[in-house]
């Protein structure tokens, strides 16, 4: 395991997307971890006398219309974005991966039923689906997690099924079947480990989509609710002050854009690193 990690890391350092995306992603996670031990000011503090201040020694990025420190809100918003996206990815992996493995191993009507249900779910854009679910269940971070997680299920199911179908044709799988192993046991012991690289790359991509979806829901008032900080909520509150305080929208907008860009670059680079065929073509 350690040797495999070293090999991936050594090849990754030669890939520009992997390095650039990795740096941005580490910075994003570092910002979120920082919120657990330190923030310049409590985000619950409202000081109207300090509203809409420009960057200064006390408020490094200035303040919003309630006198809250923008830097502190960005830091806390990063933590909330990670929590929502991470748990949503867990839901997608926990349900989607078993469905994909079952579809690939059983085939027939089971495969057909699972895939048609996936097609029905994927027919609706992710953000539209999330808006519909949160509108029915009510706004809040928990419901955002459920909404984004439900969309992740068919994505992971389809990816795992596609990778697993190729693995089921391999000779070592036929040998396992000949030895009397059940399809369930083969899926867990042989198929699932061989789909791990595909899952890692897809999880990275879905993480970026989760960050974007959480920001979109919060912007519409359906995601993370005050007093908790959210980049999307910050954008929503900033639109009234765009003419004389554009920085209120620029900071969270840049945070969202850079984070999604970094995760996508990292995922693209990781795909190249983990796939020997792509690595040879570079």
Beta strands, then each sheet from edge to edge (+ up, - down):
end
